[in-house]
Amino acid sequence: MRWWDVEPLLPVEAELFGASAWSAETFWSELAAPGRTYLVAVEDDDDGVRDRALLGYAGLALAGPDADVQTLAVAPHAQRRGVGGLLLDALVRAARDGGASAVLLEVRADNAPAQALYAARGFERIGVRRRYYQPEDVDALVLRLRLAGT
């Protein structure tokens, strides 16, 4: 992800995350912070040229032995096409390449599709953050993936 990707993804961010959506400034701060990896998935035209149709985006923060998934979002029109899995796999590779021994994330307790994706990739529930997502008052499930060979 580069700075020019931020403005086009803001409508998707707002649609998916509502009152919890990140602002452009939050994305820019994340992109500027050390130890961050941010990715975008875009549609290719038949001629192989990226037409910049946003499919999804994801971000990771490396902090010592742990890597934290900061965000993972798939545009509604691209859901259930494997985009989330590809983005998550890329974040896990970045964590492993960065020397992390585990990947942590929070997921909304009411987001069953995301929970299924994380479970399919080997993430395990290690805790709950009560009323974490505000103003919706929704719990966050804390998940961890231990990375082999680190």
Order of alpha helices (4+ residues) and beta strands (2+ residues): alpha-alpha-beta-beta-beta-alpha-beta-alpha-beta-beta
